[in-house]
């Protein structure tokens, strides 16, 4: 899944980004409201973690603009205020969830993961194909009775392929959805990750390469 963190405190933003990446998420960071809005309108994020008190463009305005533009990504609003009025106001703007600072980091990760699942309502929490099983909530993958020890990008690719239910995904789409904006569009990272993932999945093969199309399960 791909997440945008919009937070003006650079230390907080980087801490959140690192933690979410450890949870197998691709994360981009914006440090002001205007930059955050432009990124969220340009990229198909699953979740936008949005600080309410932002310079440049207030978080309330960013939230309202994203809702008005019918962006698919879910919005988790962060704020230092913890009153009921703030909660009601934030949700009234169209935010999908609300978390006040300081927060317990495992709670933030769980909230982001839950919102990402809501961004893809057709995908069940446990994805299966034959003896292959991916638990998107626990972030685990198994083939038969064997636990697969996957790197974050390998897990992300496998999750996306399974959730696509046989649809062919291009290397460009996989790069956009699983990697972050730092990824070189001309990189062979998808090809290398796919090779490693196939090795870990073992036989019989489950990932098919479609000529001039991409990959599918």
C-alpha positions as a Markdown table, in Angstrom:
| # | Residue | x | y | z |
|---|---|---|---|---|
| 1 | Unk | 0.0 | 0.0 | 0.0 |
| 2 | Unk | 1.1 | 3.6 | -0.6 |
| 3 | Unk | 0.8 | 6.3 | 2.0 |
| 4 | Unk | 1.3 | 10.1 | 2.1 |
| 5 | Unk | 2.3 | 11.7 | 5.4 |
| 6 | Unk | 1.6 | 15.4 | 5.5 |
| 7 | Unk | 3.3 | 16.8 | 8.6 |
| 8 | Unk | 5.2 | 20.1 | 9.0 |
| 9 | Unk | 7.4 | 18.8 | 11.9 |
| 10 | Unk | 10.1 | 17.1 | 9.9 |
| 11 | Unk | 11.3 | 15.0 | 12.8 |
| 12 | Unk | 7.8 | 13.7 | 13.4 |
| 13 | Unk | 7.2 | 13.2 | 9.7 |
| 14 | Unk | 10.3 | 11.1 | 9.3 |
| 15 | Unk | 9.6 | 9.1 | 12.4 |
| 16 | Unk | 6.1 | 8.2 | 11.2 |
| 17 | Unk | 7.4 | 7.4 | 7.7 |
| 18 | Unk | 10.1 | 5.1 | 9.0 |
| 19 | Unk | 7.6 | 3.3 | 11.2 |
| 20 | Unk | 5.1 | 2.8 | 8.4 |
| 21 | Unk | 7.9 | 1.6 | 6.0 |
| 22 | Unk | 8.8 | -1.0 | 8.6 |
| 23 | Unk | 5.1 | -2.2 | 8.4 |
| 24 | Unk | 5.7 | -2.9 | 4.7 |
| 25 | Unk | 4.1 | 0.4 | 3.4 |
| 26 | Unk | 5.5 | 2.7 | 0.7 |
| 27 | Unk | 5.6 | 6.2 | 2.2 |
| 28 | Unk | 6.0 | 9.7 | 0.7 |
| 29 | Unk | 6.3 | 12.8 | 2.9 |
| 30 | Unk | 5.1 | 16.4 | 2.5 |
| 31 | Unk | 5.9 | 19.1 | 5.0 |
| 32 | Unk | 3.3 | 21.7 | 4.1 |
| 33 | Unk | -0.3 | 21.7 | 3.1 |
| 34 | Unk | 0.0 | 23.0 | -0.4 |
| 35 | Unk | 2.7 | 20.4 | -1.3 |
| 36 | Unk | 0.6 | 17.7 | 0.4 |
| 37 | Unk | -2.5 | 18.6 | -1.6 |
| 38 | Unk | -0.6 | 18.6 | -4.9 |
| 39 | Unk | 0.9 | 15.2 | -4.3 |
| 40 | Unk | -2.4 | 13.7 | -3.1 |
| 41 | Unk | -4.2 | 14.9 | -6.2 |
| 42 | Unk | -1.4 | 13.6 | -8.5 |
| 43 | Unk | -0.7 | 10.2 | -7.0 |
| 44 | Unk | -3.3 | 7.5 | -6.2 |
| 45 | Unk | -2.5 | 7.0 | -2.5 |
| 46 | Unk | -4.3 | 4.5 | -0.3 |
| 47 | Unk | -4.1 | 6.6 | 2.8 |
| 48 | Unk | -3.2 | 10.2 | 3.5 |
| 49 | Unk | -2.0 | 10.9 | 7.1 |
| 50 | Unk | -2.8 | 14.6 | 7.4 |
| 51 | Unk | -1.7 | 16.9 | 10.2 |
| 52 | Unk | -4.4 | 19.4 | 10.9 |
| 53 | Unk | -2.3 | 22.5 | 11.7 |
| 54 | Unk | -0.2 | 22.9 | 8.6 |
| 55 | Unk | 1.6 | 25.9 | 7.2 |
| 56 | Unk | 0.9 | 27.1 | 3.6 |
| 57 | Unk | -2.5 | 25.5 | 3.5 |
| 58 | Unk | -4.4 | 24.4 | 6.6 |
| 59 | Unk | -5.1 | 20.7 | 7.0 |
| 60 | Unk | -8.9 | 21.4 | 7.0 |
| 61 | Unk | -8.6 | 22.9 | 3.6 |
| 62 | Unk | -6.5 | 20.1 | 2.3 |
| 63 | Unk | -9.0 | 17.6 | 3.6 |
| 64 | Unk | -12.0 | 19.4 | 2.0 |
| 65 | Unk | -10.2 | 19.7 | -1.3 |
| 66 | Unk | -9.4 | 16.0 | -1.4 |
| 67 | Unk | -13.0 | 15.1 | -0.6 |
| 68 | Unk | -14.3 | 17.5 | -3.2 |
| 69 | Unk | -11.9 | 16.0 | -5.8 |
| 70 | Unk | -13.3 | 12.5 | -4.9 |
| 71 | Unk | -9.9 | 11.1 | -4.2 |
| 72 | Unk | -10.0 | 7.4 | -3.5 |
| 73 | Unk | -7.4 | 7.5 | -0.6 |
| 74 | Unk | -8.7 | 7.5 | 2.9 |
| 75 | Unk | -7.8 | 10.4 | 5.2 |
| 76 | Unk | -6.4 | 10.0 | 8.8 |
| 77 | Unk | -6.3 | 13.4 | 10.4 |
| 78 | Unk | -3.7 | 14.1 | 13.2 |
| 79 | Unk | -4.1 | 17.0 | 15.7 |
| 80 | Unk | -2.7 | 18.2 | 19.0 |
| 81 | Unk | -6.3 | 19.0 | 20.0 |
| 82 | Unk | -8.3 | 16.3 | 21.7 |
| 83 | Unk | -11.7 | 17.8 | 22.3 |
| 84 | Unk | -14.9 | 16.2 | 21.2 |
| 85 | Unk | -15.6 | 19.4 | 19.1 |
| 86 | Unk | -12.4 | 19.0 | 17.2 |
| 87 | Unk | -13.1 | 15.3 | 16.6 |
| 88 | Unk | -16.6 | 16.1 | 15.2 |
| 89 | Unk | -15.3 | 19.0 | 13.1 |
| 90 | Unk | -12.5 | 16.9 | 11.6 |
| 91 | Unk | -14.8 | 14.0 | 10.7 |
| 92 | Unk | -17.3 | 16.5 | 9.4 |
| 93 | Unk | -14.8 | 17.8 | 6.9 |
| 94 | Unk | -14.7 | 14.3 | 5.4 |
| 95 | Unk | -11.8 | 12.7 | 7.3 |
| 96 | Unk | -12.2 | 9.0 | 7.7 |
| 97 | Unk | -10.4 | 8.7 | 11.0 |
| 98 | Unk | -9.0 | 11.1 | 13.7 |
| 99 | Unk | -6.0 | 10.6 | 16.0 |
| 100 | Unk | -4.7 | 13.1 | 18.5 |
| 101 | Unk | -1.1 | 13.7 | 19.4 |
| 102 | Unk | 0.8 | 12.2 | 21.2 |
| 103 | Unk | -0.3 | 8.8 | 19.9 |
| 104 | Unk | 0.9 | 5.2 | 20.4 |
| 105 | Unk | 2.7 | 4.3 | 17.2 |
| 106 | Unk | 1.2 | 0.7 | 17.0 |
| 107 | Unk | -2.3 | 2.4 | 17.0 |
| 108 | Unk | -1.3 | 4.7 | 14.1 |
| 109 | Unk | -0.1 | 1.7 | 12.1 |
| 110 | Unk | -3.3 | -0.2 | 12.8 |
| 111 | Unk | -5.5 | 2.7 | 11.9 |
| 112 | Unk | -3.6 | 3.3 | 8.6 |
| 113 | Unk | -3.8 | -0.4 | 7.7 |
| 114 | Unk | -7.5 | -0.5 | 8.5 |
| 115 | Unk | -8.1 | 2.6 | 6.3 |
| 116 | Unk | -6.1 | 1.1 | 3.4 |
| 117 | Unk | -8.4 | -2.0 | 3.5 |
| 118 | Unk | -11.4 | 0.3 | 3.3 |
| 119 | Unk | -9.8 | 2.0 | 0.2 |
| 120 | Unk | -10.0 | -1.5 | -1.4 |
| 121 | Unk | -13.4 | -2.8 | -0.2 |
| 122 | Unk | -13.4 | -5.7 | -2.6 |
| 123 | Unk | -10.3 | -7.3 | -1.1 |
| 124 | Unk | -10.9 | -9.5 | 1.9 |
| 125 | Unk | -8.4 | -9.3 | 4.9 |
| 126 | Unk | -7.0 | -12.7 | 4.0 |
| 127 | Unk | -6.1 | -13.3 | 0.3 |
| 128 | Unk | -5.9 | -16.8 | -1.0 |
| 129 | Unk | -4.9 | -18.6 | -4.2 |
| 130 | Unk | -4.6 | -22.4 | -4.0 |
| 131 | Unk | -2.2 | -23.1 | -1.1 |
| 132 | Unk | -1.0 | -19.5 | -1.1 |
| 133 | Unk | -2.3 | -17.3 | 1.7 |
| 134 | Unk | -1.6 | -13.6 | 2.6 |
| 135 | Unk | -3.0 | -12.1 | 5.8 |
| 136 | Unk | -3.1 | -8.4 | 5.1 |
| 137 | Unk | -3.9 | -7.5 | 8.7 |
| 138 | Unk | -1.1 | -9.5 | 10.3 |
| 139 | Unk | 1.3 | -8.9 | 7.3 |
| 140 | Unk | 2.1 | -12.6 | 7.0 |
| 141 | Unk | 2.3 | -14.9 | 4.0 |
| 142 | Unk | 2.2 | -18.7 | 3.8 |
| 143 | Unk | 2.4 | -21.3 | 1.1 |
| 144 | Unk | 0.9 | -24.5 | 2.4 |
| 145 | Unk | 2.4 | -25.1 | 5.9 |
| 146 | Unk | 5.5 | -22.9 | 5.1 |
| 147 | Unk | 5.8 | -19.4 | 6.4 |
| 148 | Unk | 7.2 | -17.1 | 3.7 |
| 149 | Unk | 9.8 | -14.6 | 4.9 |
| 150 | Unk | 9.3 | -11.8 | 2.5 |
| 151 | Unk | 11.0 | -8.4 | 2.3 |
| 152 | Unk | 8.6 | -5.4 | 2.4 |
| 153 | Unk | 8.6 | -4.9 | -1.3 |
| 154 | Unk | 8.1 | -8.6 | -2.0 |
| 155 | Unk | 5.2 | -8.7 | 0.3 |
| 156 | Unk | 3.7 | -5.6 | -1.3 |
| 157 | Unk | 4.0 | -7.0 | -4.8 |
| 158 | Unk | 2.4 | -10.3 | -3.7 |
| 159 | Unk | -0.4 | -8.6 | -1.9 |
| 160 | Unk | -1.2 | -6.4 | -4.9 |
| 161 | Unk | -1.2 | -9.3 | -7.3 |
| 162 | Unk | -3.5 | -11.4 | -5.2 |
| 163 | Unk | -5.9 | -8.5 | -4.5 |
| 164 | Unk | -6.1 | -7.9 | -8.3 |
| 165 | Unk | -7.8 | -11.3 | -8.7 |
| 166 | Unk | -6.1 | -12.3 | -12.0 |
| 167 | Unk | -5.9 | -8.9 | -13.5 |
| 168 | Unk | -2.6 | -8.2 | -15.3 |
| 169 | Unk | -0.5 | -5.5 | -13.5 |
| 170 | Unk | 2.2 | -3.7 | -15.4 |
| 171 | Unk | 5.6 | -3.0 | -14.0 |
| 172 | Unk | 4.8 | 0.7 | -14.0 |
| 173 | Unk | 1.7 | 0.1 | -11.9 |
| 174 | Unk | 3.5 | -2.1 | -9.4 |
| 175 | Unk | 6.3 | 0.5 | -9.1 |
| 176 | Unk | 3.7 | 3.3 | -8.4 |
| 177 | Unk | 1.7 | 1.3 | -5.9 |
| 178 | Unk | 4.5 | -0.6 | -3.9 |
| 179 | Unk | 7.5 | 1.8 | -4.1 |
| 180 | Unk | 7.6 | 5.5 | -3.1 |
| 181 | Unk | 8.4 | 8.6 | -5.1 |
| 182 | Unk | 12.1 | 8.1 | -4.6 |
| 183 | Unk | 12.0 | 5.1 | -7.0 |
| 184 | Unk | 13.7 | 5.6 | -10.4 |
| 185 | Unk | 11.0 | 5.1 | -13.1 |
| 186 | Unk | 13.7 | 3.5 | -15.2 |
| 187 | Unk | 14.8 | 1.1 | -12.5 |
| 188 | Unk | 14.7 | -2.7 | -12.8 |
| 189 | Unk | 13.6 | -3.0 | -9.2 |
| 190 | Unk | 10.2 | -4.6 | -10.1 |
| 191 | Unk | 12.0 | -7.3 | -12.2 |
| 192 | Unk | 14.5 | -8.1 | -9.5 |
| 193 | Unk | 11.8 | -8.2 | -6.7 |
| 194 | Unk | 9.7 | -10.4 | -8.9 |
| 195 | Unk | 12.6 | -12.8 | -9.4 |
| 196 | Unk | 13.3 | -13.0 | -5.6 |
| 197 | Unk | 9.6 | -13.4 | -4.9 |
| 198 | Unk | 9.2 | -16.3 | -7.3 |
| 199 | Unk | 12.2 | -18.1 | -5.7 |
| 200 | Unk | 10.7 | -17.8 | -2.3 |
| 201 | Unk | 7.2 | -18.9 | -3.5 |
| 202 | Unk | 8.8 | -22.1 | -5.0 |
| 203 | Unk | 7.1 | -24.6 | -7.2 |
| 204 | Unk | 4.7 | -24.9 | -8.8 |
| 205 | Unk | 5.0 | -21.3 | -10.1 |
| 206 | Unk | 2.0 | -19.0 | -9.4 |
| 207 | Unk | 3.1 | -15.7 | -11.0 |
| 208 | Unk | 2.7 | -15.5 | -14.7 |
| 209 | Unk | 4.6 | -13.0 | -16.9 |
| 210 | Unk | 2.3 | -11.7 | -19.7 |
| 211 | Unk | 4.2 | -10.5 | -22.7 |
| 212 | Unk | 4.1 | -6.7 | -23.2 |
| 213 | Unk | 1.6 | -6.6 | -20.4 |
| 214 | Unk | 3.0 | -7.3 | -16.9 |
| 215 | Unk | 2.3 | -9.9 | -14.3 |
| 216 | Unk | -0.6 | -11.8 | -12.8 |
| 217 | Unk | -1.5 | -14.6 | -10.5 |
